[in-house]
Amino acid sequence: MILTGAFFRNEVFENMFKSNRSNNKILYFVSGVALLLSCMGLYGLVAYNLTRRLKEFMCGKFFGASMFSIFRLMNNDYCGLY
């Protein structure tokens, strides 16, 4: 008598793990792309804000501000330094 619907437990688990590994690869790729896009967006926002405030930084440096105070002025929106 031949059983057509019977499978070994090891084969079932191996097939499940193979499909799981391929799903993990896809999820890692998608999460990497999402992380890259979010970093690029954050960089763009910071660069836009700094170029918009460039005159303010140059005037501060012209009037004798130290590099630390200019750096603090640049980062107070992002780090909470006051």
Buried (B, 14 or more C-beta within 10 A) or exposed (E): EEEEEEEEEEEEEEEEEEEEEEEEEEEEEEEEEEEEEEEEEEEEEBEEEEEEEEEEBEEBEEEEBEEEEBEBBBEEEEEEEE
